[in-house]
Amino acid sequence: MKKICITGNIGSGKSWVCALFESKGIPVFYSDNEAKRLYYRDDIKKVMTERFGNDIYQNNGSLDKAKLSRIIFSNPEARDFVEQHLYPALNQYFLEWAEQQETPYVLYETALVFEKHLEHLFGAIILVSASESTRLHRVMLRDHCDEATVRRRMAAQWSESEKRKHSDFIIIHENDEEDDYLLEQIVKIDSCIRFLDF
């Protein structure tokens, strides 16, 4: 099974691009969504409560996301601890999921493929690209937050220019109204991936 990563910095519009790939029958593994589910797996839950205490989960059993966010954004050691347990489990689940698919290839969606050094898992990497001003506008509108908040989140990611150097394909997603241009790019990349041997 060909495993392709699709990435892009915050606000690039990669979720919409993924949806268009899905409309062409290509399955997408949404890493953030799957990672959130892993917090409820018994082995992960055990290490989380041992490290952070039982109240990292609320009385109804749900993860206290606000508390965990405060901890990992203020404590790099705690963030490393969570990632050391979460990412191997996530990557193993992805590999198992990929082998169950019956399509020419699968997509793994993540914003942090380079930051987390996951490139080795994939035959190719697609970068969804948009200007900084476009990405700022999208996130401020989507998350109802100010520019400073978005820029702090942007600072945690590699620059787009650096990601371009390490990507095999680039999709330009500057205008939310131009689905025809997006589809044209996706069709070309889809054709390449289907016929390339990784």
C-alpha positions in Angstrom: 0.0 0.0 0.0 1.4 3.4 -1.0 1.3 5.7 2.0 1.3 9.4 1.3 1.4 12.3 3.8 -0.6 15.4 3.2 0.5 18.3 5.3 0.3 22.1 5.5 0.7 24.8 8.1 -2.3 26.0 10.2 -4.9 27.7 8.0 -3.5 26.2 4.7 -6.8 24.5 4.0 -5.6 21.0 4.0 -8.8 19.6 5.5 -10.7 20.8 2.4 -8.1 19.4 0.1 -8.4 16.0 2.0 -12.1 16.1 1.5 -11.6 16.5 -2.2 -9.3 13.5 -2.3 -11.9 11.6 -0.4 -14.5 12.5 -3.0 -12.2 10.7 -5.5 -12.3 7.6 -3.4 -8.9 8.0 -1.6 -9.2 7.3 2.2 -7.7 9.8 4.6 -6.3 9.0 8.0 -6.9 12.2 10.1 -4.1 11.9 12.6 -5.4 14.5 15.1 -8.8 12.8 15.3 -7.2 9.4 15.7 -4.8 10.6 18.4 -7.7 12.0 20.4 -9.3 8.6 20.4 -6.1 6.9 21.6 -6.3 8.8 24.9 -9.1 6.4 25.8 -7.2 3.2 25.1 -6.5 1.4 28.3 -2.7 1.4 28.0 -2.5 5.1 27.1 -5.0 6.0 29.8 -2.9 4.1 32.4 0.3 6.0 31.6 -1.5 9.3 31.5 -3.1 9.0 34.9 0.2 7.7 36.4 2.0 10.7 35.1 -0.6 13.5 35.5 -3.0 12.1 38.1 -6.5 10.7 37.8 -8.0 14.2 37.3 -6.5 14.4 33.8 -9.8 12.6 33.0 -13.1 14.1 34.1 -15.7 12.3 36.2 -17.6 11.2 33.1 -14.4 9.6 31.8 -13.6 12.2 29.1 -10.1 13.7 28.8 -9.7 17.1 30.4 -8.4 18.7 27.2 -8.0 22.1 28.7 -5.9 20.9 31.6 -3.7 18.7 29.3 -3.2 21.6 27.0 -2.1 23.9 29.8 0.4 21.2 31.0 2.0 20.3 27.7 2.2 23.9 26.4 3.9 25.1 29.6 6.1 22.0 30.1 8.2 20.6 27.3 9.1 17.5 29.3 5.4 16.7 29.8 4.8 17.3 26.1 7.7 14.9 25.2 6.3 12.3 27.6 2.8 12.4 26.0 4.3 12.2 22.5 6.6 9.3 23.3 3.6 7.3 24.3 1.1 8.6 21.8 3.0 8.7 18.5 4.2 5.1 18.4 0.7 3.9 19.1 -0.7 6.2 16.5 1.8 5.2 13.8 1.2 1.5 14.4 -2.5 2.0 14.1 -2.0 3.9 10.9 0.1 1.1 9.4 -2.6 -1.4 10.3 -5.4 0.8 9.0 -3.5 1.4 5.7 -3.1 -2.3 5.0 -6.9 -2.8 5.3 -7.6 -0.3 2.5 -8.2 -1.5 -1.0 -7.2 1.7 -2.9 -4.2 2.7 -5.0 -2.9 4.7 -2.0 -3.9 6.2 1.3 -3.3 9.7 2.8 -2.1 10.5 6.3 -3.2 14.0 7.3 -1.0 15.9 9.8 0.3 19.4 10.2 3.6 18.2 11.9 5.2 15.5 9.7 8.5 17.4 9.6 8.4 18.7 13.1 7.8 15.2 14.5 10.3 13.6 12.0 7.7 11.2 10.5 8.9 11.5 6.9 10.3 7.9 6.9 6.7 6.5 7.0 5.7 7.8 3.6 6.5 7.3 0.0 5.8 11.0 -0.8 4.7 14.2 0.9 2.1 16.6 -0.4 2.2 20.2 1.0 -1.0 22.3 0.9 0.3 25.9 0.5 -1.2 29.3 1.1 0.2 32.7 1.9 0.7 33.8 5.5 -2.0 36.5 5.2 -4.5 34.0 3.8 -3.7 31.5 6.6 -4.0 34.2 9.3 -7.3 35.3 8.0 -8.7 31.8 7.8 -7.7 30.8 11.3 -8.9 34.1 12.9 -12.2 33.6 11.2 -12.5 29.9 12.0 -11.3 30.0 15.6 -12.6 33.5 16.5 -9.2 34.6 17.8 -6.9 37.5 17.4 -3.8 37.7 15.2 -1.3 37.4 18.1 -2.9 34.0 19.1 -2.6 32.7 15.6 1.0 33.8 15.2 1.9 32.0 18.4 0.5 28.8 17.0 2.3 29.4 13.7 5.6 29.8 15.5 5.4 26.2 16.7 5.5 25.0 13.0 8.3 25.0 10.5 8.1 27.8 8.0 6.2 27.0 4.8 9.4 27.9 2.7 11.3 25.2 4.6 8.5 22.6 4.2 8.4 23.3 0.4 12.1 22.1 0.2 11.1 18.7 1.7 7.8 18.1 -0.1 7.3 16.1 -3.3 4.1 17.8 -4.4 2.7 21.2 -3.7 -1.0 22.2 -3.9 -1.7 25.9 -4.0 -4.9 26.7 -2.0 -5.0 30.5 -1.9 -8.6 31.1 -2.9 -11.4 29.3 -1.1 -13.7 30.0 -4.1 -11.6 28.2 -6.7 -12.4 24.5 -6.3 -11.9 24.0 -10.0 -8.2 25.0 -9.7 -7.8 22.8 -6.6 -9.4 19.8 -8.4 -7.1 20.3 -11.4 -4.1 20.2 -9.1 -5.4 17.1 -7.2 -6.1 15.2 -10.5 -2.5 15.8 -11.6 -1.0 14.6 -8.3 -3.4 11.7 -8.1 -2.3 10.5 -11.5 1.4 10.8 -10.6 1.0 8.9 -7.3 -1.0 6.1 -9.0 1.8 5.4 -11.5 4.8 6.1 -9.4 6.6 3.2 -7.7 7.6 4.1 -4.2 
